[in-house]
Amino acid sequence: MLRITTLVGTAVAASALGVAALASTGVASAATSVDDTFISVITDEGIKPPSAKEATGVAHDVCVMLDKGGDLVDAVSAVADYTELESEDAAFFVGASIAAYCPEYEELIG
């Protein structure tokens, strides 16, 4: 669990920097800008989604899972199963998802 939490935390930090940069330029309210930042963060990590729409859809599913009481292990496992990503990449994806779309769950990492 500690390793997953560390990987997710790293992704949250990286994604939060991108989202903060958007906020400072005054375009954070544009959904496509957040989506673009999310896609940029995961592709910079080497995660190549089949499409931006697919990736952002899975990211929103992470938030729904957490809304329903799932935990980080559940989210990482679901992302790994659905996307066929390795555990480390799935953990990074979950962290980026949290930072971009449901930052209210960042306390799960801490």
Long-range contacts (C-beta under 8 A, 24 or more apart in sequence): 1-72, 1-73, 3-91, 4-72, 4-73, 4-76, 4-87, 4-91, 5-72, 5-109, 7-88, 7-91, 7-92, 7-95, 8-72, 8-76, 8-91, 8-92, 8-94, 8-95, 8-98, 8-108, 8-109, 9-95, 9-109, 9-110, 10-92, 10-95, 11-41, 11-45, 11-91, 11-92, 11-93, 11-94, 11-95, 11-96, 11-98, 11-99, 12-95, 12-96, 12-98, 12-99, 12-106, 12-109, 13-99, 14-41, 14-44, 14-45, 14-95, 14-96, 14-99, 15-41, 15-95, 15-96, 15-98, 15-99, 15-100, 16-99, 16-103, 16-106, 18-100, 19-99, 19-100, 19-103, 34-100, 34-101, 35-100, 37-100, 38-96, 38-97, 38-100, 38-101, 41-96, 41-99, 41-100, 42-92, 42-93, 42-96, 45-89, 45-92, 45-96, 46-89, 47-85, 47-89, 47-92, 47-93, 49-83, 58-82, 58-83, 58-93, 58-97, 59-93, 59-96, 59-97, 59-100, 59-101, 60-97, 60-101, 62-93, 62-94, 62-97, 62-98, 62-101, 62-102, 63-97, 63-98, 63-101, 63-102, 63-105, 66-98, 66-102, 66-105, 66-108, 67-102, 71-108, 72-108, 72-109
